[in-house]
Amino acid sequence: MAGKARVEVLELRVHELKQLFDSMDPAPFRERDLDPRAEEFIVGWARELRSDVTPSLAVRVEKGATPQEEIVVQQAVAGFFHNRALAKRRELHRLLRNGRTSLLIGLAFVAAALILSDLMSGYRYGIVRESVVIGAWVALWRPLEIFLYDWWPIRAEARFFDRLAAARVQLVTAPASG
């Protein structure tokens, strides 16, 4: 089965298509946000999938739907998750910009603290000098945290939303059984 992507299908059941979208969103149909409960259900399901599995959505519409509506729903779902991915990328950009600023401030503080430490080296009590040096290195804590740990979960979220934006959406118009 090499080279063939595994696809997992989530089936959503709605009485009519408008239930899939946020009723408070005044945007046109293909630009509307998903209903928060539908989004939570889709995202929760997709988070359980392995990264090598392609997500797909089958929306069972009891009231029926047209082929044109399938295209509109596909575009709306793709657009919604594409916007979520863009928001995560903007968040990542802001974090890295803050990290660079914090790093510059931290390095300037370290330089000043080390100079002060050298000036204090002639004094009898070395604990003050050592405290200044420790404080200087603590000033780099946040930039290091950003560049070592904070950025990659945000990038992973952006990639996750890209996967959902690329998911195939199919409308199933046959009435639900049972």
Phi, psi and omega per residue, in radians:
M1 nan 0.369 -3.129
A2 -1.127 2.413 3.088
G3 1.505 -0.174 -3.116
K4 -1.800 2.106 -3.117
A5 -1.309 2.450 3.082
R6 -1.479 2.362 -3.117
V7 -2.024 2.321 3.042
E8 -1.986 2.338 -3.091
V9 -1.921 2.258 3.012
L10 -1.780 2.228 3.099
E11 -1.762 2.146 3.053
L12 -1.869 2.383 3.107
R13 -1.968 2.193 3.084
V14 -2.349 2.656 3.094
H15 -1.282 -0.790 3.073
E16 -2.468 2.761 -3.014
L17 -1.027 -0.593 -3.070
K18 -1.095 -0.310 3.086
Q19 -1.184 -0.374 -3.128
L20 -1.301 -0.359 -3.021
F21 -1.978 2.723 -3.122
D22 -1.178 2.065 -3.093
S23 -1.216 -0.328 -3.134
M24 -1.508 -0.156 -3.110
D25 -1.492 2.053 -3.089
P26 -1.445 -0.013 -3.085
A27 -1.149 2.754 3.053
P28 -0.997 2.738 -3.003
F29 -0.859 -0.848 -3.043
R30 -1.322 -0.111 3.120
E31 -1.960 0.065 -3.049
R32 -1.314 2.684 3.045
D33 -1.316 2.649 3.027
L34 -1.214 2.673 3.020
D35 -1.031 2.359 -3.100
P36 -0.940 -0.632 3.119
R37 -1.221 -0.675 3.102
A38 -1.148 -0.755 3.112
E39 -1.050 -0.821 -3.137
E40 -1.045 -0.724 3.140
F41 -1.143 -0.807 -3.132
I42 -1.132 -0.844 -3.103
V43 -1.118 -0.757 3.123
G44 -1.060 -0.740 3.102
W45 -1.126 -0.808 -3.065
A46 -1.186 -0.529 3.117
R47 -1.122 -0.440 3.138
E48 -1.418 -0.200 3.137
L49 -1.391 2.566 3.016
R50 -1.207 2.732 -3.074
S51 -1.188 -0.315 3.127
D52 -1.583 0.070 3.128
V53 -1.736 2.333 3.127
T54 -1.551 2.140 3.115
P55 -1.380 2.576 3.097
S56 -2.503 2.536 -3.129
L57 -2.042 2.334 3.009
A58 -2.040 2.001 -3.121
V59 -1.767 1.946 3.121
R60 -1.538 1.995 -3.105
V61 -1.840 1.928 -3.082
E62 -1.140 -0.569 -3.099
K63 -1.444 -0.148 3.140
G64 1.622 2.779 -3.138
A65 -2.667 2.747 -3.133
T66 -1.658 2.835 3.068
P67 -1.051 -0.570 3.105
Q68 -1.137 -0.660 3.122
E69 -1.155 -0.567 3.097
E70 -1.087 -0.741 3.105
I71 -1.112 -0.763 -3.134
V72 -1.104 -0.760 3.139
V73 -1.144 -0.744 3.097
Q74 -0.999 -0.830 -3.139
Q75 -1.136 -0.686 -3.128
A76 -1.154 -0.786 -3.137
V77 -1.158 -0.790 3.118
A78 -1.064 -0.780 3.133
G79 -1.112 -0.708 3.140
F80 -1.054 -0.888 -3.108
F81 -1.295 -0.502 3.029
H82 -1.090 -0.743 3.107
N83 -1.136 -0.622 3.077
R84 -1.120 -0.724 3.106
A85 -1.112 -0.743 3.108
L86 -1.092 -0.702 3.122
A87 -1.088 -0.710 3.107
K88 -1.145 -0.672 3.116
R89 -1.169 -0.640 3.056
R90 -1.137 -0.709 3.089
E91 -1.064 -0.746 3.110
L92 -1.102 -0.757 3.128
H93 -1.054 -0.780 3.111
R94 -1.096 -0.742 -3.139
L95 -1.077 -0.803 -3.125
L96 -1.183 -0.613 3.066
R97 -1.123 -0.775 3.074
N98 -1.098 -0.643 3.107
G99 -1.109 -0.749 3.114
R100 -1.126 -0.745 3.114
T101 -1.112 -0.790 3.118
S102 -1.084 -0.653 3.126
L103 -1.139 -0.770 3.121
L104 -1.091 -0.776 3.108
I105 -1.100 -0.782 -3.140
G106 -1.087 -0.748 3.126
L107 -1.148 -0.681 3.089
A108 -1.104 -0.716 3.117
F109 -1.150 -0.725 3.115
V110 -1.067 -0.784 3.134
A111 -1.053 -0.812 3.138
A112 -1.117 -0.716 -3.129
A113 -1.165 -0.679 3.131
L114 -1.185 -0.655 3.071
I115 -1.110 -0.806 3.098
L116 -1.064 -0.699 3.124
S117 -1.081 -0.753 3.108
D118 -1.114 -0.663 3.111
L119 -1.163 -0.502 -3.115
M120 -1.548 -0.039 -3.040
S121 -1.125 -0.389 3.142
G122 -1.427 -0.195 -3.122
Y123 -1.334 2.754 -3.043
R124 -1.207 -0.638 -3.050
Y125 -1.663 1.857 -3.109
G126 -1.335 -0.245 -3.100
I127 -1.159 -0.600 3.112
V128 -1.162 -0.791 3.117
R129 -1.051 -0.803 -3.136
E130 -1.152 -0.623 3.095
S131 -1.108 -0.690 3.102
V132 -1.116 -0.742 3.133
V133 -1.133 -0.765 3.118
I134 -1.098 -0.774 3.094
G135 -1.030 -0.643 3.125
A136 -1.112 -0.759 -3.123
W137 -1.266 -0.542 3.068
V138 -1.121 -0.519 3.122
A139 -1.075 -0.374 3.129
L140 -1.593 -0.010 -3.081
W141 -0.978 -0.939 -3.058
R142 -1.123 -0.828 3.105
P143 -1.033 -0.698 3.116
L144 -1.153 -0.678 3.097
E145 -1.064 -0.751 3.119
I146 -1.080 -0.892 -3.030
F147 -1.344 -0.364 3.113
L148 -1.663 -0.607 -2.954
Y149 -2.219 -0.652 -2.937
D150 -1.335 -0.484 -3.008
W151 -1.341 -0.675 -2.978
W152 -1.221 -0.563 3.050
P153 -1.143 -0.579 3.123
I154 -1.203 -0.739 3.086
R155 -1.095 -0.674 3.106
A156 -1.107 -0.682 3.089
E157 -1.101 -0.742 3.118
A158 -1.061 -0.763 3.110
R159 -1.135 -0.669 3.096
F160 -1.044 -0.825 3.135
F161 -1.185 -0.537 3.029
D162 -1.079 -0.721 3.106
R163 -1.083 -0.742 3.124
L164 -1.194 -0.614 3.109
A165 -1.134 -0.523 -3.122
A166 -1.532 -0.054 -3.104
A167 -1.112 2.472 3.056
R168 -1.336 2.359 3.094
V169 -2.052 2.203 -3.123
Q170 -2.173 2.341 3.053
L171 -1.644 2.275 3.089
V172 -1.926 2.002 -3.010
T173 -1.695 -0.050 3.099
A174 -1.186 2.441 3.125
P175 -1.052 2.550 3.121
A176 -1.199 2.434 3.114
S177 -1.546 2.566 3.049
G178 1.477 nan nan
